């Protein structure tokens, strides 16, 4: 087996080298040069924060996973959307095809971008943790850098575990030169590392006097917010790691509730677009010519709107959905807006069609990428709390209240109550409408409720070019 070529997963400012996968093992001298002073630690961590964002929140894989989840729909080939949304006969309800994980694939970016850039963040964070251990700095700086680095590594390993079937886990004590493809571990072990890193980040943050993280564009993360985010992401990663409804039931829901209560996230984790590096998929996902709301979501809101989209079409439901849910309508104020006939090619499958578009981030699109970009909404964490309460069978009144915060106030629907037999269904209804604008959320929720569709992949495979670098056999998922 080939051993790890370290710069494949190296620091952010060297990421342009990563895509080639043909880099000499020069990591140690370069790392020593760029981490020569404590000031270098901060800039390197800020670069890792961007690489984490850059791995996840642009068109690949955000729009890819929207289509794979039947939350968004598009038959255009770019971003791998047509590939992950195409089904065979019978019309609209056939089996999904396997991912084309080959070196000749037309759109490998939706696999390679998250994989390589998340490892870039992992490696940078690990380099800092290792450097701090041997640095001549006071304990306060040590706590600050370690809190930041472990938080970033928790985020990166967390999404590697959510998106891919397996990954390589290494930390500051690992001799990376000895690693082979045989050292790859399944997703649950990757998730374990992520959760450990979040706990370490919390420990270091609590031991510090102050935290001042400025690596996420337009915001400053202080000590309180870092502890809130680390606890909240711990809960999110743990819940979303489940690959089936049976795995969902075995989640430690008491731990989920504990972490959410400790975090007590009260405001969204939101960065800001600057049309340069910091922009996300809302630029394209809210463009009705490129993507629509999947008919499965439309049918969820109004069962009279058929799913899948019928081959002969159906009468306009422009006036029908707003009667079911006030978030739907024909004005710029609506979260979901009627957009008329779909722009997609019929010969690629009428089941891709929909008359509705995403509209929550329309102003972001029209501004060319300026404005807020929520990465983790407090609303999402609140709904996780409601789910934990329902699954534990405790305080169902509070769970119903959390659901109604948007069900009634935004949707103007009848209130959920603690006695509802379908309280979980009402919770997921809110999740699909309120939290689909962060990467993978709809996909992770459908996956853990056995609702992805026949033979749809449960996770991405390790990209083909990376497998070749390891000298490993190519494989795929789905189909």
C-alpha angles and dihedrals in degrees: 000000000000115000125235117288095216100208091059083080099029139134120311099249088056093050093108085071092052098072093060093057087204103104130138118239097260096133101118100055092041092048091050091052097049096043098048096121135030089248087065090058092063096048092046092051091048088054090050090052089056092047090054090052092043091052095057119017105058126081093287115083100358097067092036091058093044089060094041089055096049088240095109126022134207135149094200112119099224118099087022090275098137090045096055094040101047119107133183128233140335090071114271097344102064129118121288119243124243119264112266097239100173135118089249096052114134095224110027092147095091087063101035101043098059094037099050098036095047088053089049088059092045092052095047092049091047091050090055094048089051093045094049091053091063099032126111097235134125122264094254093060090043090055093047096050093043093050091052095043096047091047091053093045090049090053093047097046089042094060093040086057093046098047105033133054093227141000144176115265120202134155140188092289096052122108095222093189089068096054123112135177087268087071093066112116132202122265096264091062090049089052090051090057091049093053092047090053092051090052091049090049090054092049093051093044092051090050093052126086095220141358124208111178116174101166094107111077117256099002140079119217112211129191095274094048094046091054090047092051096044092052093044095048089047088059094043096049091046094052097042094048091077113108098195143017090261091054089048091058091052094054113118094251091178088060090048090053092045093053094046092050092047091048096044091185106200103173135038121268095239131170125188131244121235098178089242117072098337108068131107146206094282085087088070107017091063092051106101091206091061104033140012135191107271117254089237089067091044089052090048089059096042119016089199088070102080128235123239101033105260119249090235094043126233138243118287115279093193091120098033103063096052088059089057097042129008092216088076124073149103103277135086089251095066122096089220117034132197109245105173127225116017116248095219127116112260093215089066091060132295086225087079090065126108135155096215132082136197108258108167093097098034092122090054089053095046091049090055094247104324122134142037123344113190112213098175120013121210084223091063092053091047089055090050087054091051090050092051090051092050095047091047091045093231130128097355089172090065090046091053090047091054091049091050092054087085103010091065104019096046104018096036089218128147111283122263114236135204090249096056111123089207098049092129090053090053090049093053090046087061093044093054092049101036107034106035094103095079120079116278099351097125091042093050092048094049091045094054092048097047091247105122097103133251114323095348112153117261093207141352122272122235103277117265097240090052091049089052090052089055092046088241129147116264117246139162142205134233129030 
